[in-house]
């Protein structure tokens, strides 16, 4: 199937969902206003975004997914209670968002980003006069977060993973076969044909990965509601003028980061790379997550040795519990997981 035909196959339901989300977001209200600034991390200009009104609260460093998918608009829209109770810092990782530079050809590697993350955590502790950092990672950011804790456990109070990575390649196989099974069950034979043509992972290129992910999301394995990646576009459009103007940079950075890091991601098996952590951990998992499949997260959680382990199911979510079950997510993090605020100051 040609790319044009694939787009036509997807366009109608995805665009209807996109328009519906615009309407819902307009009614939902404005985002949290953040300060954005650049820091020199690992010899490169990298950007952070945070709420200046809460500098004295416990520090959370958010590690976005992707690789390369910055999530500032989603956090400010859906996680306002976190901004009200913590100093929540979103980091545009090297090669992503405002930290992506069109003419920078630096080779991205997982160890490089782990080193960046550890250095940034130290810089933030010094900048905001904190002893340690709470790490909150989503998707790809959960692999990065675990590896950061493994590299420098003394820097971190606690690690929280949303859509936790385990054995990445194993998860990709589960994700592919779930998508194909769903296509058959729903009698979506065009989708079956598309998936048979690209075949199971590892995929030959990023386009094949994006095709599988788009179908997965459409069948409820990325977002349980069946929303598509296109539904996230309004988040950037409505977040503010500067964000809208940066969509080309955000898009290019996402493509660059994924293309650069994907083969390295497939080699990540945290059961082998980080079987033991010296940091308390918490996994938040959608019952229908087949993007980073919950089975791999469960396997890693059961194998992991840590001073404290917590697991929370979100029964009406797939890969994005903080968007799909917003109120439950915020209450859980604020009132239970991080309720002992003095411990994290």
LOSE-330459 format. One record per residue (C-alpha): z, y negated, x negated; residue number from 1. Coordinates in pm, 1 decimal, always signed. Layout:
atom w->Z, v->Y, u->X, i->NUM
...
This chain:
atom w->+0.0, v->+0.0, u->+0.0, i->1
atom w->-91.5, v->-346.2, u->-123.9, i->2
atom w->+171.9, v->-618.0, u->-163.7, i->3
atom w->+8.0, v->-821.9, u->+116.2, i->4
atom w->+30.0, v->-531.4, u->+361.2, i->5
atom w->+391.9, v->-465.1, u->+262.8, i->6
atom w->+483.0, v->-828.8, u->+332.9, i->7
atom w->+315.4, v->-810.3, u->+674.9, i->8
atom w->+505.9, v->-490.2, u->+748.5, i->9
atom w->+836.9, v->-664.2, u->+682.1, i->10
atom w->+768.1, v->-1021.0, u->+785.8, i->11
atom w->+848.7, v->-1034.7, u->+1155.7, i->12
atom w->+1203.5, v->-889.4, u->+1168.7, i->13
atom w->+1301.8, v->-1053.0, u->+841.9, i->14
atom w->+1186.4, v->-1401.3, u->+946.0, i->15
atom w->+1349.7, v->-1370.7, u->+1286.9, i->16
atom w->+1676.0, v->-1284.0, u->+1111.1, i->17
atom w->+1627.0, v->-1574.2, u->+871.7, i->18
atom w->+1585.0, v->-1823.1, u->+1158.6, i->19
atom w->+1889.0, v->-1678.3, u->+1337.0, i->20
atom w->+2102.3, v->-1721.0, u->+1027.4, i->21
atom w->+1994.8, v->-2085.0, u->+987.9, i->22
atom w->+2114.3, v->-2152.8, u->+1340.7, i->23
atom w->+2443.2, v->-1969.9, u->+1286.8, i->24
atom w->+2509.5, v->-2148.6, u->+959.5, i->25
atom w->+2443.5, v->-2493.4, u->+1103.8, i->26
atom w->+2705.5, v->-2421.2, u->+1368.7, i->27
atom w->+2948.6, v->-2278.5, u->+1117.3, i->28
atom w->+3015.8, v->-2603.7, u->+932.5, i->29
atom w->+2990.0, v->-2744.0, u->+584.2, i->30
atom w->+3053.5, v->-2571.8, u->+254.3, i->31
atom w->+3334.2, v->-2642.9, u->+11.1, i->32
atom w->+3240.7, v->-2924.6, u->-226.7, i->33
atom w->+3253.8, v->-2812.8, u->-589.2, i->34
atom w->+3238.6, v->-2968.0, u->-930.6, i->35
atom w->+2968.3, v->-2822.7, u->-1155.4, i->36
atom w->+2983.0, v->-2853.6, u->-1531.5, i->37
atom w->+2836.6, v->-2692.2, u->-1839.6, i->38
atom w->+3025.1, v->-2526.1, u->-2124.2, i->39
atom w->+2901.8, v->-2393.1, u->-2456.0, i->40
atom w->+2964.9, v->-2019.2, u->-2439.5, i->41
atom w->+2826.3, v->-1785.0, u->-2702.4, i->42
atom w->+2623.5, v->-2072.2, u->-2845.6, i->43
atom w->+2444.9, v->-2135.6, u->-2514.0, i->44
atom w->+2488.7, v->-2387.1, u->-2232.3, i->45
atom w->+2639.0, v->-2204.1, u->-1935.1, i->46
atom w->+2749.3, v->-2348.0, u->-1602.1, i->47
atom w->+3060.5, v->-2309.7, u->-1390.4, i->48
atom w->+3141.7, v->-2437.1, u->-1039.0, i->49
atom w->+3494.1, v->-2493.8, u->-904.6, i->50
atom w->+3709.1, v->-2698.8, u->-666.5, i->51
atom w->+3890.8, v->-2973.9, u->-857.7, i->52
atom w->+4152.2, v->-3008.1, u->-582.8, i->53
atom w->+4316.1, v->-2676.0, u->-675.9, i->54
atom w->+4352.6, v->-2688.6, u->-1053.8, i->55
atom w->+4716.9, v->-2579.4, u->-1038.0, i->56
atom w->+4652.3, v->-2262.2, u->-839.2, i->57
atom w->+4603.1, v->-1911.9, u->-988.1, i->58
atom w->+4264.4, v->-1881.9, u->-1157.8, i->59
atom w->+3997.6, v->-1643.4, u->-1025.7, i->60
atom w->+3676.1, v->-1595.7, u->-1223.3, i->61
atom w->+3395.8, v->-1471.2, u->-996.5, i->62
atom w->+3128.3, v->-1249.6, u->-1154.0, i->63
atom w->+2811.0, v->-1258.8, u->-946.9, i->64
atom w->+2578.1, v->-968.5, u->-883.4, i->65
atom w->+2214.9, v->-909.6, u->-957.4, i->66
atom w->+2182.9, v->-913.5, u->-1249.5, i->67
atom w->+2099.4, v->-1280.2, u->-1221.2, i->68
atom w->+2181.8, v->-1346.4, u->-852.9, i->69
atom w->+2412.2, v->-1649.0, u->-840.7, i->70
atom w->+2628.1, v->-1658.9, u->-526.9, i->71
atom w->+2785.2, v->-2005.0, u->-511.8, i->72
atom w->+2646.0, v->-2088.6, u->-165.1, i->73
atom w->+2768.2, v->-1760.2, u->-18.0, i->74
atom w->+3117.4, v->-1802.4, u->-163.0, i->75
atom w->+3156.3, v->-2158.6, u->-40.6, i->76
atom w->+3028.8, v->-2063.2, u->+303.2, i->77
atom w->+3221.6, v->-1738.5, u->+358.0, i->78
atom w->+3522.8, v->-1748.7, u->+125.7, i->79
atom w->+3676.8, v->-2086.8, u->+200.8, i->80
atom w->+4033.8, v->-1944.1, u->+214.1, i->81
atom w->+3992.9, v->-1835.9, u->-149.2, i->82
atom w->+3901.6, v->-2190.7, u->-244.6, i->83
atom w->+4201.1, v->-2320.5, u->-48.7, i->84
atom w->+4450.6, v->-2089.1, u->-219.7, i->85
atom w->+4310.5, v->-2040.1, u->-570.2, i->86
atom w->+4119.5, v->-2207.4, u->-846.7, i->87
atom w->+3803.3, v->-2004.6, u->-789.1, i->88
atom w->+3542.9, v->-2043.7, u->-1064.0, i->89
atom w->+3188.1, v->-1920.0, u->-1014.0, i->90
atom w->+3009.9, v->-1856.5, u->-1343.8, i->91
atom w->+2631.5, v->-1874.6, u->-1363.0, i->92
atom w->+2590.4, v->-1598.8, u->-1620.7, i->93
atom w->+2357.4, v->-1642.1, u->-1916.2, i->94
atom w->+2001.8, v->-1627.2, u->-1781.5, i->95
atom w->+2106.1, v->-1693.8, u->-1418.8, i->96
atom w->+2122.8, v->-1999.1, u->-1193.2, i->97
atom w->+2177.4, v->-2321.8, u->-1385.4, i->98
atom w->+2242.8, v->-2116.2, u->-1699.7, i->99
atom w->+1879.7, v->-2003.9, u->-1694.6, i->100
atom w->+1650.0, v->-2214.1, u->-1910.3, i->101
atom w->+1276.6, v->-2169.6, u->-1855.9, i->102
atom w->+1187.2, v->-2183.1, u->-2224.1, i->103
atom w->+1480.9, v->-1982.1, u->-2357.6, i->104
atom w->+1364.2, v->-1634.9, u->-2462.0, i->105
atom w->+1702.2, v->-1501.7, u->-2573.0, i->106
atom w->+1716.9, v->-1124.5, u->-2529.6, i->107
atom w->+1972.6, v->-1042.6, u->-2263.5, i->108
atom w->+2194.1, v->-743.1, u->-2331.2, i->109
atom w->+2498.3, v->-604.6, u->-2156.9, i->110
atom w->+2720.9, v->-646.6, u->-2469.3, i->111
atom w->+2606.8, v->-1011.1, u->-2496.5, i->112
atom w->+2712.0, v->-1085.6, u->-2139.4, i->113
atom w->+3041.1, v->-901.4, u->-2185.1, i->114
atom w->+3113.5, v->-1115.4, u->-2490.6, i->115
atom w->+3015.4, v->-1428.0, u->-2295.7, i->116
atom w->+3252.5, v->-1332.2, u->-2014.7, i->117
atom w->+3545.8, v->-1270.3, u->-2246.1, i->118
atom w->+3484.1, v->-1597.7, u->-2430.6, i->119
atom w->+3455.3, v->-1786.3, u->-2102.0, i->120
atom w->+3784.7, v->-1638.7, u->-1978.3, i->121
atom w->+3955.6, v->-1766.6, u->-2293.2, i->122
atom w->+3795.9, v->-2108.8, u->-2256.3, i->123
atom w->+3902.3, v->-2132.3, u->-1891.3, i->124
atom w->+4261.6, v->-2037.4, u->-1977.5, i->125
atom w->+4270.8, v->-2317.4, u->-2232.6, i->126
atom w->+4087.7, v->-2567.5, u->-2010.4, i->127
atom w->+4304.7, v->-2511.0, u->-1702.9, i->128
atom w->+4628.3, v->-2422.8, u->-1887.4, i->129
atom w->+4653.8, v->-2065.2, u->-1757.0, i->130
atom w->+4795.5, v->-1756.0, u->-1923.2, i->131
atom w->+4551.3, v->-1507.3, u->-1775.8, i->132
atom w->+4259.1, v->-1476.3, u->-1534.0, i->133
atom w->+4204.5, v->-1275.2, u->-1214.7, i->134
atom w->+3857.8, v->-1118.4, u->-1225.4, i->135
atom w->+3661.4, v->-1082.1, u->-899.9, i->136
atom w->+3324.0, v->-909.4, u->-935.9, i->137
atom w->+3048.1, v->-815.2, u->-694.2, i->138
atom w->+2778.8, v->-549.3, u->-750.5, i->139
atom w->+2640.6, v->-589.8, u->-1106.3, i->140
atom w->+2942.6, v->-815.3, u->-1164.5, i->141
atom w->+3171.5, v->-514.2, u->-1117.4, i->142
atom w->+3018.4, v->-339.2, u->-1418.2, i->143
atom w->+3051.1, v->-658.9, u->-1619.0, i->144
atom w->+3410.0, v->-706.5, u->-1502.0, i->145
atom w->+3522.4, v->-354.4, u->-1593.4, i->146
atom w->+3364.0, v->-384.9, u->-1937.8, i->147
atom w->+3532.8, v->-722.7, u->-1990.6, i->148
atom w->+3871.6, v->-572.5, u->-1898.9, i->149
atom w->+3803.3, v->-282.7, u->-2131.9, i->150
atom w->+3713.3, v->-519.2, u->-2417.2, i->151
atom w->+4006.5, v->-760.6, u->-2378.8, i->152
atom w->+4268.9, v->-638.8, u->-2128.9, i->153
atom w->+4529.1, v->-895.9, u->-2234.0, i->154
atom w->+4323.3, v->-1175.0, u->-2078.6, i->155
atom w->+4336.4, v->-1046.6, u->-1721.8, i->156
atom w->+4606.6, v->-1026.0, u->-1454.7, i->157
atom w->+4403.8, v->-807.2, u->-1222.2, i->158
atom w->+4050.9, v->-684.4, u->-1161.1, i->159
atom w->+3897.1, v->-675.3, u->-810.0, i->160
atom w->+3559.2, v->-506.6, u->-758.6, i->161
atom w->+3344.0, v->-550.1, u->-445.9, i->162
atom w->+3067.0, v->-290.9, u->-423.5, i->163
atom w->+3191.6, v->-122.1, u->-738.9, i->164
atom w->+2952.2, v->+33.4, u->-989.5, i->165
atom w->+3026.9, v->+383.2, u->-1121.5, i->166
atom w->+2741.8, v->+593.6, u->-1254.6, i->167
atom w->+2451.8, v->+352.9, u->-1200.8, i->168
atom w->+2155.7, v->+591.6, u->-1228.7, i->169
atom w->+2322.6, v->+847.7, u->-1003.7, i->170
atom w->+2376.0, v->+570.2, u->-751.2, i->171
atom w->+2008.5, v->+473.8, u->-762.3, i->172
atom w->+1907.8, v->+828.1, u->-670.8, i->173
atom w->+2153.4, v->+831.0, u->-379.0, i->174
atom w->+2020.7, v->+492.8, u->-267.1, i->175
atom w->+1655.7, v->+603.0, u->-277.6, i->176
atom w->+1708.4, v->+926.0, u->-84.0, i->177
atom w->+1926.1, v->+752.5, u->+176.2, i->178
atom w->+1650.1, v->+495.2, u->+232.3, i->179
atom w->+1384.2, v->+763.9, u->+272.9, i->180
atom w->+1605.0, v->+970.6, u->+505.0, i->181
atom w->+1667.7, v->+664.1, u->+721.5, i->182
atom w->+1296.4, v->+587.5, u->+735.3, i->183
atom w->+1226.2, v->+940.6, u->+856.9, i->184
atom w->+1508.9, v->+932.9, u->+1110.7, i->185
atom w->+1380.8, v->+601.6, u->+1252.3, i->186
atom w->+1019.3, v->+728.5, u->+1248.0, i->187
atom w->+921.4, v->+447.9, u->+1015.6, i->188
atom w->+638.0, v->+644.4, u->+861.6, i->189
atom w->+485.8, v->+345.7, u->+682.3, i->190
atom w->+815.6, v->+306.2, u->+495.9, i->191
atom w->+818.5, v->+678.5, u->+415.1, i->192
atom w->+468.5, v->+647.8, u->+272.5, i->193
atom w->+571.2, v->+348.2, u->+63.0, i->194
atom w->+877.3, v->+526.6, u->-76.1, i->195
atom w->+680.6, v->+843.0, u->-152.1, i->196
atom w->+427.5, v->+635.7, u->-340.6, i->197
atom w->+684.2, v->+465.4, u->-566.9, i->198
atom w->+888.0, v->+784.7, u->-603.6, i->199
atom w->+1255.8, v->+822.7, u->-695.5, i->200
atom w->+1416.0, v->+619.4, u->-977.3, i->201
atom w->+1386.5, v->+519.4, u->-1248.4, i->202
atom w->+1119.1, v->+289.7, u->-1108.1, i->203
atom w->+819.6, v->+187.8, u->-1314.6, i->204
atom w->+873.7, v->-183.9, u->-1263.1, i->205
atom w->+1090.8, v->-440.3, u->-1087.5, i->206
atom w->+848.5, v->-469.8, u->-795.9, i->207
atom w->+913.3, v->-106.5, u->-700.9, i->208
atom w->+1287.6, v->-169.2, u->-721.8, i->209
atom w->+1255.8, v->-471.0, u->-491.4, i->210
atom w->+1050.1, v->-270.7, u->-242.2, i->211
atom w->+1315.3, v->+1.7, u->-225.3, i->212
atom w->+1594.5, v->-255.6, u->-193.8, i->213
atom w->+1414.8, v->-443.8, u->+83.0, i->214
atom w->+1371.4, v->-125.3, u->+284.9, i->215
atom w->+1729.2, v->-20.0, u->+213.7, i->216
atom w->+1862.0, v->-350.4, u->+345.6, i->217
atom w->+1638.1, v->-325.9, u->+649.9, i->218
atom w->+1788.2, v->+16.7, u->+729.1, i->219
atom w->+2147.3, v->-105.6, u->+696.3, i->220
atom w->+2237.4, v->+24.0, u->+349.8, i->221
atom w->+2256.5, v->-318.1, u->+188.0, i->222
atom w->+2392.9, v->-515.7, u->+478.2, i->223
atom w->+2518.1, v->-304.2, u->+767.3, i->224
atom w->+2384.4, v->-560.4, u->+1014.1, i->225
atom w->+2034.0, v->-495.5, u->+881.4, i->226
atom w->+1988.4, v->-850.2, u->+752.1, i->227
atom w->+1744.7, v->-882.7, u->+465.8, i->228
atom w->+1751.1, v->-1063.6, u->+134.2, i->229
atom w->+1543.2, v->-1334.2, u->+304.2, i->230
atom w->+1846.1, v->-1410.2, u->+518.6, i->231
atom w->+2018.5, v->-1550.0, u->+212.6, i->232
atom w->+1757.1, v->-1822.7, u->+161.2, i->233
atom w->+1915.9, v->-2058.8, u->+417.2, i->234
atom w->+2239.9, v->-2042.4, u->+218.8, i->235
atom w->+2065.2, v->-2225.3, u->-64.2, i->236
atom w->+1865.9, v->-2458.4, u->+160.9, i->237
atom w->+2172.7, v->-2576.1, u->+351.3, i->238
atom w->+2414.3, v->-2577.8, u->+58.6, i->239
atom w->+2294.3, v->-2916.8, u->-61.0, i->240
atom w->+2004.4, v->-3112.9, u->-199.8, i->241
atom w->+2068.5, v->-3019.8, u->-562.0, i->242
atom w->+2086.2, v->-2650.5, u->-473.9, i->243
atom w->+1762.9, v->-2666.4, u->-276.6, i->244
atom w->+1581.5, v->-2831.4, u->-565.2, i->245
atom w->+1706.7, v->-2558.6, u->-798.9, i->246
atom w->+1563.7, v->-2269.1, u->-596.8, i->247
atom w->+1274.0, v->-2223.0, u->-847.4, i->248
atom w->+1525.9, v->-2206.7, u->-1133.5, i->249
atom w->+1752.9, v->-1967.9, u->-941.2, i->250
atom w->+1458.4, v->-1745.0, u->-848.5, i->251
atom w->+1311.9, v->-1738.2, u->-1199.2, i->252
atom w->+1653.2, v->-1664.1, u->-1349.6, i->253
atom w->+1712.3, v->-1376.4, u->-1110.6, i->254
atom w->+1376.1, v->-1219.7, u->-1195.4, i->255
atom w->+1425.8, v->-1274.1, u->-1570.5, i->256
atom w->+1777.9, v->-1129.7, u->-1570.9, i->257
atom w->+1687.9, v->-824.0, u->-1365.1, i->258
atom w->+1376.2, v->-750.9, u->-1569.9, i->259
atom w->+1568.5, v->-791.9, u->-1896.5, i->260
atom w->+1876.6, v->-590.2, u->-1804.3, i->261
atom w->+1765.0, v->-325.6, u->-1555.4, i->262
atom w->+1703.7, v->-40.0, u->-1799.1, i->263
atom w->+2040.5, v->-116.6, u->-1959.9, i->264
atom w->+2206.0, v->-112.4, u->-1616.5, i->265
atom w->+2070.0, v->+235.7, u->-1552.6, i->266
atom w->+2247.0, v->+354.3, u->-1867.6, i->267
atom w->+2587.5, v->+234.2, u->-1742.1, i->268
atom w->+2829.4, v->+509.8, u->-1647.1, i->269
atom w->+3178.8, v->+362.4, u->-1629.8, i->270
atom w->+3327.8, v->+711.5, u->-1611.1, i->271
atom w->+3227.0, v->+739.6, u->-1977.5, i->272
atom w->+3236.6, v->+376.8, u->-2092.4, i->273
atom w->+3571.0, v->+278.6, u->-1939.7, i->274
atom w->+3764.5, v->+588.1, u->-1826.4, i->275
atom w->+4094.0, v->+401.6, u->-1875.0, i->276
atom w->+4186.8, v->+37.2, u->-1818.8, i->277
atom w->+4507.4, v->-143.6, u->-1904.8, i->278
atom w->+4460.2, v->-383.4, u->-1612.5, i->279
atom w->+4556.3, v->-327.0, u->-1245.5, i->280
atom w->+4243.0, v->-266.9, u->-1039.0, i->281
atom w->+4140.2, v->-296.2, u->-676.0, i->282
atom w->+3814.7, v->-173.7, u->-519.9, i->283
atom w->+3681.7, v->-320.0, u->-192.8, i->284
atom w->+3411.4, v->-96.6, u->-49.6, i->285
atom w->+3179.4, v->-105.7, u->+249.7, i->286
atom w->+3166.3, v->+221.4, u->+438.7, i->287
atom w->+2785.1, v->+195.7, u->+460.0, i->288
atom w->+2713.2, v->+71.5, u->+107.5, i->289
atom w->+2408.1, v->+249.8, u->-28.4, i->290
atom w->+2294.8, v->-32.6, u->-255.0, i->291
atom w->+2566.6, v->+47.6, u->-507.2, i->292
atom w->+2664.0, v->+368.2, u->-325.7, i->293
atom w->+3027.2, v->+410.0, u->-228.1, i->294
atom w->+3024.8, v->+773.4, u->-344.7, i->295
atom w->+2987.0, v->+660.9, u->-705.9, i->296
atom w->+3264.0, v->+403.7, u->-663.7, i->297
atom w->+3492.6, v->+673.9, u->-521.7, i->298
atom w->+3413.3, v->+905.1, u->-811.0, i->299
atom w->+3496.4, v->+635.6, u->-1065.1, i->300
atom w->+3812.7, v->+531.2, u->-881.1, i->301
atom w->+3939.6, v->+888.8, u->-873.2, i->302
atom w->+3866.9, v->+939.6, u->-1242.9, i->303
atom w->+3997.5, v->+603.0, u->-1359.2, i->304
atom w->+4333.8, v->+578.7, u->-1532.7, i->305
atom w->+4495.6, v->+239.3, u->-1472.3, i->306
atom w->+4849.9, v->+99.3, u->-1436.0, i->307
atom w->+4782.1, v->+28.8, u->-1067.3, i->308
atom w->+4492.5, v->+126.1, u->-839.4, i->309
atom w->+4415.3, v->+5.6, u->-487.0, i->310
atom w->+4128.2, v->+103.8, u->-257.7, i->311
atom w->+4023.4, v->-70.5, u->+63.6, i->312
atom w->+3751.5, v->+44.8, u->+304.6, i->313
atom w->+3555.5, v->-203.6, u->+513.6, i->314
atom w->+3437.5, v->-0.6, u->+810.1, i->315
atom w->+3169.6, v->-241.7, u->+935.1, i->316
atom w->+3016.4, v->-341.4, u->+602.7, i->317
atom w->+2766.9, v->-217.3, u->+350.4, i->318
atom w->+2730.6, v->-399.1, u->+17.2, i->319
atom w->+2869.4, v->-741.4, u->+114.9, i->320
atom w->+3210.4, v->-714.2, u->+286.2, i->321
atom w->+3288.8, v->-1079.1, u->+208.8, i->322
atom w->+2989.2, v->-1178.2, u->+425.8, i->323
atom w->+2990.4, v->-899.6, u->+684.4, i->324
atom w->+3366.0, v->-891.3, u->+757.4, i->325
atom w->+3458.1, v->-1237.4, u->+638.6, i->326
atom w->+3794.8, v->-1285.8, u->+808.0, i->327
atom w->+3922.3, v->-941.6, u->+712.5, i->328
atom w->+3810.6, v->-989.6, u->+353.0, i->329
atom w->+3977.1, v->-1327.6, u->+310.0, i->330
atom w->+4301.9, v->-1217.2, u->+474.7, i->331
atom w->+4315.2, v->-907.1, u->+257.9, i->332
atom w->+4263.0, v->-1089.8, u->-70.7, i->333
atom w->+4491.4, v->-1385.3, u->+6.6, i->334
atom w->+4770.5, v->-1212.9, u->+198.3, i->335
atom w->+4786.0, v->-869.3, u->+38.9, i->336
atom w->+4599.2, v->-817.8, u->-287.1, i->337
atom w->+4698.5, v->-1153.2, u->-438.7, i->338
atom w->+4998.2, v->-1235.6, u->-221.6, i->339
atom w->+5244.8, v->-1257.4, u->-512.2, i->340
atom w->+5108.1, v->-1593.0, u->-624.3, i->341
atom w->+5375.5, v->-1666.3, u->-885.2, i->342
atom w->+5276.6, v->-1348.9, u->-1067.1, i->343
atom w->+4929.9, v->-1490.4, u->-1129.1, i->344
atom w->+5019.2, v->-1843.9, u->-1241.5, i->345
